[in-house]
């Protein structure tokens, strides 16, 4: 039993996960299926007497999933990762925490932030989850990663479909400022903790990823990242801009 837990909560020395394989696509498709079901049943869910229980369970799952990552690091001494280098300072971790408060309190201000964070910065973790290279479907980290990252998307679409939340231009500005503050904080922590690489601002990832195309020069790297994030923010808001334009034209007729 001890060997089983050491294996299940540990990681391998050879690659066990590859992007765009079934191990990558199945969790994404499952999350998309759940979001689609929420869309189909949105009115029925909204009318439930105990609808808040769904949100409480979602918040609990988000927090426990995020915390269990650090429990694993602290409890498994065979792992070479330092908990100090893996504090909840990344956009994905912050998004999970904010999403949990968002669904419990139905906070529009938190929705404004996490909507753009998840659809811009965090989307790269879903598209290229290279942190799973040495932890495939037989490891706990694989399931923890996918629950942590997909539950956030389920949460924001739940609030959109069931509670009719939506972003605005002010939402984008608020979220962008929050991201800039988070980046400054991550930069300071990276300088204070040897080996830390929060928001991947210090250096490229150890495993190959889409961020490898960025130059090693910090200033140029930061400039390109800011430009890409700005473009993604615009794309995330584009559907709502089009919707508002169409609604305005119909109102004029």
Order of alpha helices (4+ residues) and beta strands (2+ residues): alpha-alpha-alpha-alpha-alpha-alpha-alpha-alpha-alpha-alpha
